Amino acid sequence: MTLRAPILRLLAQEDLNFLLTNRIPRRLATQFLGWFSQIEQPLVRDLSIGMWRFFSDLDLSEAKKSRFRSMHDCFIRELKEGARPIDHDPKILVSPCDAIVGACGTIAGTGLYQIKGCPYTLADLFCDRALAEAHRDGRYVTLRLTSSMYHRFHAPHDCRVDQVTYISGDTWNVNPIALRRVERLFCKNERALLRTRLTATGHNVTLVPVAAVLVASIRLHFIDVVLGLKHRGPNVIACDAAFRKGEEIGWFQHGSTIIVLAPDGFSLHEDVRENTTIRVGQPLMRLP
């Protein structure tokens, strides 16, 4: 009998999990891991990836390369060509990332849920009332990336990104245990708002990558700066970046959550349900 199963069961206990991932110096731990994960010394790299494999279901069979310079290089790995087929139906908005579907459904006015029974508002999430109103009565899906998943995210449709807003904040864990215990957690954590406009229809779709403990760093291809703990401005970054459906937009330095928000008239795809797994390019919503 191996030690892995009982250790994982112990760490899954709610009180212990919350204590180990939240009752620590979160910002300091996040900065430390950001530094440590990029060490390229072979022994450090191999031990780090080995421990990661021990505590998760890490599968590298789809990775573009089989050797990595560091644990961080493994975290942000690219996939083999064709590993994520994209649904090119123009009436379909696809998932921007590999994830487990969290809360999803219709936005009640400007109110929605981080997990059942735990509400928050778009105004608190966006810190922008006009953008909140643009999504009134719309649809949303919370996509949670686990540590072992592919951490890059892609365009959900042909679109242009015309503004990015970086909001500094905390680094709470974003697993279901923390979402049940920390009110308005997504509104407290570091996050970026990617305001996109669909090329063909003009609809506004907003992507909100939310950072977390050990993960507070977001990289976008079209902005020459890492959005993370050390970045304090400018908070609003004007841009004009065009993407084809399925094209890579950026990545988390380790992985976290992306909230996808669409206006009224969109509908969730019938396969999108809480606690199901979805991958890049699979149907997420239907356009009006």
N, C-alpha and C positions, 0 to 999 in steps of 0.2 A: 504493500500500500504506500503510495507516495504522499508527501506532505502537501502537495498542491491543493487538493480538494478541500481538506479541513481549513487551510489558511484562507482560501477564497471564501469559504462559508463564514469564517470569523470576520473577515473584512467586509462582508456583505451585511452584517448586522447594522441596523440603521443608526443607533446611537454611536457606535464605534466609527462607522464610516463618516458620519457628520463631524465627529471630533477630529479625526485624522486629516480630513480634507478642508475643514473650515476653521477650526479653532487652533490655527497655526498662524504665524506671521505671513499672511497670504502674499503680499506684495514682495517681501523679501524672498520667500520660497520660489515665487515665479521668476524673479530676476536671477536667482541662483541656478534654477534649472535651465533658463535660457542660455546662461553661460556654460554650464556643465555639459548640456546636450551637444554643444558644438565643438567639444574637445575631439581632436582627430587622432589622438594616440590609440593605436590598435587595441591594446588591452582594455582601456577604458571603453572604447566603442563596443567591443565584443561583449564585455560584461554587462554594459548598459542594455544592449539589444537583447541579451540573454535573459536578464531580469524582466524586461518588458514582455518577452514571449512567455515567461513563467506566469505572469499575472494577467495575461490577456490571451485572446484568440488571434493573435497577429498572424496574418497570412501574406507572404511576400511573393506568392506564385505569379501574381499579375503585374508585379513591378517591372519597370522598363529595364532596370539593371539589377544584378544580383549582389554586387559589392557596394558598400556605402562608406563614405569618409568618416561619418560620425552618426550618433543616434539621431541628431537633428536632420541629417541628410536622409535618413531612413524615414523619419516622420513626414517629410515633405516630398516623398518619392512620387515620381511620375509613373503612369501605367503604360503597359504595352499598347501599341496602336490597335484600335478596334476593341479594346477591353470594355468600353462603355458605349454601346450603340445608342445613337440619339434618335428619338422619335421626331421625325421631321414634318409631321402633320401640322400645318399652320394654325389649326384651331386648338393645339395643345401647348400648354406651358409645362416645361419639363422640370424635374428636380435639378437644382444646381449642384447637389452634392450627394455623396453616399451618407445615409443617416437612418436613424430610427425616428419614425413619425411620433411627435409628442402631441400636444394639444393642437386641434385644428377645427375649422368650421367657419361659421358666419360671425363677423364682428358685430356686436350689438351696439349700434351707434358708433362709439369709439372705444368700447370696452371689449376685452378679450381675456383669455386665461393663459397662465403659464403652465398650469396643471389643474385638473378638476378641483374647483372650490377655491382657487387662488387667482383672483382677478387683478388686472392692471389696465391702464389706459394708453391709447396711442399718443396722447399729448405727453405723458410721462416718458414713454419710450423714445419718441422723436425729439422732444424738447422743441417742437415746431407745430403750432396749432393749425397752420394752413395745410401742412402735409397730413396731419391727422384727419382733417376734414376731407381731404381728397380720398381717404380710404374709409370714410364713414359707411357703415353697413356692407363693407366688402368681405373678402375671404382671407383667411390666413392659415398657414401651416408652420409649425415649429419643427425644425429638423435638427436632431441631436446627433452629433458625431461622437462616437466612442473613441478611446485612445488608439485602438488598433486599426481604425478605418482609414481610407484614402482621404487626405486632408485638403485637397485642392477643390476649388469651386468654380462653376462654369455658368455661362449665360443661359437663362431659362428660355430665351426666345431671341430672335433677331432684335437688337435693341441698341440704344445709345445711353451711356451713363453721363449725365450732365452735371451732377454734383455729388460730392462725397462729404458727409459731415462726420467728423470724429468726435466722440464724446468720451472724455476721460471718466474713470470710475473705479469701482472696487473689482475684486477678482474672486467672487464667490464661486464655488463649484456649481455646475449647472445640471447635476444629475437629479433624478426624481426626488431623492431624499431631501436635497437642499431646496428644490422648488416647492416642496410641501411646507418647509419650515421658514423660509425667508420671503417675506412679503415683497412683491414688486422686484424680484431679483433681477430680471432682465433690464429694469430701469435703473439699477444701481451699478451694474457691471460696465466695464469698458466696452464700447461698441462703435461700429461705423454704420452710417446710413448710406446706402448706395441708391440714389434716385435714378431710376431708369425709365425710358420711354420706349415702348414697343415700336419698331420701325414701321410696320405695315398698318397698324391701327391707331397709334398715338396714345394707347392706354398707359397709365403710370403704374409701374410695378416696383415696389421697394424691397430691397434685400437688406437685412440687418444682421451682419455677422456679429455675434456676441462673444467676447473673450471670457476666460474663466481662470481659476487658479492653475498655475503652471503653464498657462496658454496665452497670456495677454499680449499677443502680437499678431497683427494682420498685415499681409503684404498684398498689394494690388499692382498688376503689371503696368498700369498707366499712370501711376503716381510714384515719383522717385523718392519715397520715404517709407520706412516701416512704421505702421500705426501701432503703437504699443505703449507700455508703461512710461518710457522715456520721452514720448512724443507729446508735446503740450501745445501744438498749434502749427499752422493755422487750423482752427476747428472746422471752418467751412472751406472746402477746396473746390473751386469751379473747374470743370473739365468738359471734354467732349470726346468720349471714347466710344467707338463703334465695335460691336461684337456680333458675330453670327451665333445662331443657336448652338449651344454645346461648346463654344469656344471658351478656353480657360480665362477667367478673370483674375484669379489670385489664389492665395492659400492662407490657412492658419499656420502659425509656426508649430503648433502641435495639434489643435482640433478643439471644437467647442460646439456652437449652435448657430444656425442660420434661420431667421424668421423671414418667411416670404409673405408679402402682403400685396393683395390685388384689389382693385376697386369693385364696387357693386356691379353685378352682372356676370362675373366669373363664377364658376362652380367647381367644387372639388371633384377630381376624378374618382370614379367608383372604387378603385383599388386603394385609395388613400384613406387609411384608418389608423387610429392611435395604436402605437406599439408594433406596427408593421415596419419592415425594413424596405427602404427604397434606395435606388442607385442613380447616379448621374444619368440624365437622358431619359429616364422613365417618366410617364405621364404624371403630372402633379395636379394641374387644374385645366379646365376647359375655358377658352375665351368665349365671350358673349356671342 
